[in-house]
Amino acid sequence: MAEIYDIYHDESKEEAYWHGFLFVPRSQRQYLLYLLASSRSGADWEKIISFKDINKRTGRRSPRVQLVESWLSIALASLQYQKLFKLPTPFYLCGNPRCYFRNLTNLIGCKFIIFKERDKHTKMFYGLSGLTCIETTFRMGIKGGVHRLFSDKNPIIIGNVFIDGNQHYIRQFGRDFDINRSLRRFTQESRDYVSFTSDSKLIAQRSDHEKIKAHENPDDSHLLQLCDILIGGVRFHSYCPDSRSIKYKISIPCKELLSRDSNNYFRMQQSRFLNAFTLAEAWLQDDEWQFASLKLGEDHACPKVKQLPLLLPASGVKKRISRLL
């Protein structure tokens, strides 16, 4: 029986244009939410958390910093698909003291997709509006990720797709994100092992659970926040890692994802994260899309050592050569 997944989308415009998609299986949704809520309670932080709000002025002991670190450890554990007890993925919940766990009670089986458009849509086809470009790369990201992570042997049923609000699109472009067009096009372009529930919708909801409408579920806002910090952590370790930054240590789970070579087929077949995530970037070159896997960036804190040529006296070289002969 195929699993039903709800999908949570967030984006970032730092350095490039990043789309992130967090897939949450409905069968394990409450268990994941229980872990997130337990850690939030332990940190005593009920407000929104976002990776971009963590900076050098944020104290290491700040409850929201500790909550981000905890949630990312939970997120990494939730992506594990096999070897639950043989090679467990540990995580911790906030509290005083912290509660550390060697493994989950049962596998959650989330999936995560990053799709980075290198040039912020500036090289996309002439005549497309800015929002149409965003809608296009949104669809490219979700379509490519679903087709990579699922298969005939591992089908998917898509429930609802949540995006982080619509207000910024209206302010910048004067119209809403085209919800119906985006979901309808994806439905038409998807493969046989991808299906949708009869009531699937693309829903615009704020990630800030304190600002949602009365009929909206705050749990969906919490999962949008989880998607936000996953994107932020991957982005940080992909293009601007700095081990002196407060963001470095708290986002180590994202570094671990980037360090795994998803192109190494044989290694990934043995991985506990097999088909759990895909981190990709795309760019236009000569009007053709090019694709590559995201890689770990170079740590800005590591000094660059300039290598000087090693000069040996000519006589010394001749003596060594003569001995070898």
C-alpha positions in Angstrom: 0.0 0.0 0.0 1.4 3.4 -1.0 2.1 5.9 1.7 0.3 9.3 1.7 2.6 12.2 2.1 1.8 15.8 2.8 4.5 18.2 1.4 5.8 21.4 3.0 7.6 24.0 0.9 9.7 26.9 1.8 12.2 29.0 -0.2 15.2 31.3 0.2 16.7 34.0 -2.0 20.1 34.1 -0.3 23.0 33.7 -2.8 20.7 31.8 -5.2 17.0 30.8 -5.4 16.4 27.8 -3.1 13.3 25.6 -3.0 12.9 23.1 -0.2 10.3 20.3 0.1 9.7 18.3 3.2 7.6 15.1 2.7 5.8 14.0 5.9 4.1 10.6 5.8 0.6 10.8 7.3 1.1 7.5 9.2 3.9 9.0 11.2 2.9 12.6 11.3 1.7 12.6 14.9 4.9 10.9 16.2 7.0 13.6 14.5 4.8 16.4 15.8 5.0 14.9 19.3 8.9 15.0 19.2 8.9 18.6 17.9 6.4 19.7 20.5 8.2 18.0 23.3 11.4 19.8 22.4 9.7 23.1 22.1 8.2 22.6 25.5 11.6 21.7 26.9 13.2 24.8 25.4 10.3 26.9 26.7 10.2 28.7 23.3 6.7 29.0 21.8 7.4 31.5 19.1 8.4 30.9 15.4 11.9 29.7 14.7 13.7 30.4 11.4 17.3 29.8 10.4 17.9 33.3 9.1 17.1 34.7 12.5 20.1 33.0 14.1 23.1 35.4 13.9 26.2 36.3 15.9 24.1 38.4 18.3 22.1 35.3 19.2 23.5 33.7 22.3 24.5 30.0 22.2 22.3 29.3 25.2 19.3 31.1 23.6 16.2 28.8 23.8 15.5 29.3 20.1 19.1 28.4 19.1 18.8 25.2 21.2 15.4 24.4 19.7 16.8 24.8 16.1 19.6 22.4 17.0 17.2 19.9 18.5 14.8 20.0 15.6 17.5 19.5 13.1 18.7 16.4 15.0 15.1 15.1 14.9 14.8 15.9 11.2 17.9 13.9 10.4 16.6 10.9 12.5 13.2 11.2 10.7 14.9 10.8 7.3 16.3 7.4 8.3 14.7 4.5 6.3 16.4 1.4 7.5 18.9 0.0 10.1 16.9 1.5 12.9 18.7 -0.4 15.6 21.8 -1.6 13.8 23.0 2.0 12.8 20.6 4.3 14.8 20.5 8.0 14.2 20.6 9.7 17.6 18.7 12.9 18.4 17.9 15.0 21.5 15.0 16.9 23.0 15.5 20.3 24.7 15.2 20.4 28.5 17.2 20.9 31.6 19.0 18.5 31.2 18.6 17.6 27.6 17.1 14.2 26.8 19.3 12.2 24.4 17.9 9.2 22.4 19.9 6.6 20.5 17.1 6.0 18.1 13.5 6.6 17.3 10.8 4.3 18.6 9.9 3.5 15.0 10.9 4.8 11.6 9.2 8.0 10.5 10.3 8.0 6.9 10.3 11.6 5.9 11.9 12.8 2.7 13.6 16.0 1.8 14.3 17.8 -1.5 16.5 20.9 -2.2 16.3 22.5 -5.6 18.7 25.4 -6.1 18.4 27.7 -9.1 21.9 29.2 -9.3 21.1 32.5 -11.1 17.9 33.6 -9.2 15.9 33.2 -12.4 17.8 36.0 -14.2 18.7 33.8 -17.1 15.4 32.1 -17.6 13.5 32.3 -20.8 12.6 35.7 -22.2 9.0 36.8 -21.6 8.4 35.0 -18.3 7.4 37.1 -15.3 9.3 36.8 -12.1 6.5 34.8 -10.4 6.1 32.5 -13.4 9.8 31.7 -13.1 9.4 30.8 -9.4 6.3 28.7 -10.2 8.4 26.9 -13.0 11.3 26.1 -10.8 8.9 25.1 -8.0 7.4 22.5 -10.3 10.8 21.4 -11.6 12.0 20.8 -8.0 9.0 18.8 -6.8 8.7 16.8 -10.0 12.4 15.9 -10.3 12.7 15.1 -6.6 9.6 12.9 -6.5 10.7 11.0 -9.6 14.1 10.4 -8.0 13.0 9.3 -4.6 10.0 7.2 -5.6 9.6 4.3 -8.1 7.2 1.6 -9.2 8.4 -0.5 -6.2 8.0 2.5 -3.9 4.9 4.5 -5.1 3.6 7.7 -3.5 0.2 9.2 -2.9 0.4 13.0 -2.5 -2.0 14.7 -0.1 -1.8 18.4 0.5 1.1 20.7 -0.5 1.7 23.6 1.8 3.6 26.8 0.8 4.7 29.4 3.3 2.1 32.1 2.7 1.2 34.2 -0.3 1.6 37.7 1.0 5.2 38.2 -0.3 4.2 37.2 -3.8 1.3 39.7 -3.8 3.6 42.5 -2.5 6.3 41.8 -5.0 4.4 40.6 -8.1 0.9 41.8 -7.6 -0.7 38.4 -7.7 -1.0 35.1 -5.9 1.2 32.0 -6.5 -0.8 30.1 -9.2 -1.9 27.3 -6.9 -4.1 25.4 -9.4 -1.8 25.7 -12.4 1.3 24.5 -10.4 -0.5 21.4 -9.0 -2.4 20.6 -12.2 0.8 20.8 -14.3 2.6 18.5 -11.9 -0.3 16.0 -12.0 -0.1 15.9 -15.8 3.7 15.5 -15.9 4.0 12.9 -13.1 4.7 9.2 -13.6 2.4 6.2 -13.0 3.8 5.6 -9.5 2.7 9.1 -8.4 -0.9 9.7 -7.6 -3.0 12.2 -5.5 -5.7 11.9 -3.0 -9.1 12.9 -4.2 -9.0 16.1 -2.2 -5.3 17.2 -2.7 -4.8 20.9 -2.5 -2.0 23.4 -2.6 -2.4 25.5 0.5 -0.8 28.9 1.3 -0.4 29.1 5.0 2.0 31.2 7.1 4.8 29.4 8.9 4.3 31.6 11.9 1.7 29.7 13.9 0.7 32.8 15.9 -0.5 34.6 12.7 -2.6 31.9 11.0 -6.3 32.0 10.3 -8.7 30.4 12.8 -9.5 27.4 10.5 -5.8 26.6 9.9 -3.9 23.9 11.8 -0.8 25.2 13.7 0.8 21.8 13.3 1.2 22.6 9.6 3.0 25.9 10.4 5.4 24.0 12.7 6.2 21.6 9.8 6.8 24.7 7.6 9.3 25.9 10.2 11.0 22.6 10.1 11.4 22.9 6.4 12.8 26.4 6.8 15.6 25.4 9.1 16.5 22.4 6.9 16.9 24.7 3.9 18.9 27.2 6.0 21.2 24.5 7.3 21.9 23.0 3.9 22.4 26.4 2.3 24.8 27.4 5.0 27.0 24.3 4.7 26.8 24.3 0.9 28.0 27.8 0.1 29.1 29.6 3.2 30.2 27.3 6.0 32.2 29.0 8.7 33.0 26.9 11.8 33.3 30.1 13.9 29.6 30.8 13.3 26.9 29.9 15.8 25.0 28.4 12.8 27.8 25.8 12.2 27.4 23.5 15.1 23.6 23.6 15.4 23.3 22.6 11.7 25.7 19.6 11.7 22.9 17.3 10.6 22.6 19.3 7.3 26.4 19.0 6.8 26.0 15.2 7.2 23.4 15.1 4.4 25.7 17.1 2.1 28.7 14.9 2.9 26.9 11.8 1.6 27.6 11.3 -2.1 24.2 10.6 -3.5 25.8 9.8 -6.9 27.7 6.9 -5.4 25.2 4.2 -6.2 26.8 1.3 -4.3 27.4 3.4 -1.2 23.9 4.7 -1.1 22.4 1.2 -1.5 23.9 0.5 1.9 22.9 3.8 3.4 20.3 4.2 6.1 19.2 7.3 4.1 18.6 5.5 0.8 16.1 7.5 -1.3 15.4 9.8 1.7 16.7 13.0 0.2 18.1 14.7 -2.9 20.0 18.0 -2.9 20.4 19.4 -6.4 21.2 22.6 -8.2 20.3 23.7 -11.7 21.3 26.5 -14.1 20.7 27.6 -17.7 23.6 27.3 -20.1 23.0 28.1 -23.8 19.3 27.8 -23.2 19.6 24.2 -21.9 19.1 23.2 -18.2 22.2 21.8 -16.5 21.9 19.8 -13.2 24.4 18.8 -10.5 24.4 17.6 -6.9 25.1 20.1 -4.2 28.4 19.7 -2.5 29.9 20.8 0.8 31.4 24.3 0.7 34.8 25.3 1.9 35.0 26.4 5.5 35.6 30.1 5.6 37.4 29.7 9.0 40.1 27.5 7.5 43.1 29.6 6.4 44.1 29.2 2.8 47.7 28.0 2.7 49.6 29.1 -0.4 51.8 26.3 -1.6 55.3 27.4 -2.7 57.4 25.4 -5.2 60.0 23.3 -3.5 63.4 24.3 -4.9 66.3 21.9 -4.5 69.9 22.6 -5.3 70.8 21.1 -8.7 73.8 19.2 -7.3 71.7 17.5 -4.6 69.2 16.3 -7.3 72.1 14.9 -9.4 73.5 13.0 -6.4 70.1 11.4 -5.6 69.6 10.3 -9.2 73.1 8.8 -9.4 72.4 6.7 -6.2 69.2 5.4 -7.8 70.9 4.4 -10.9 
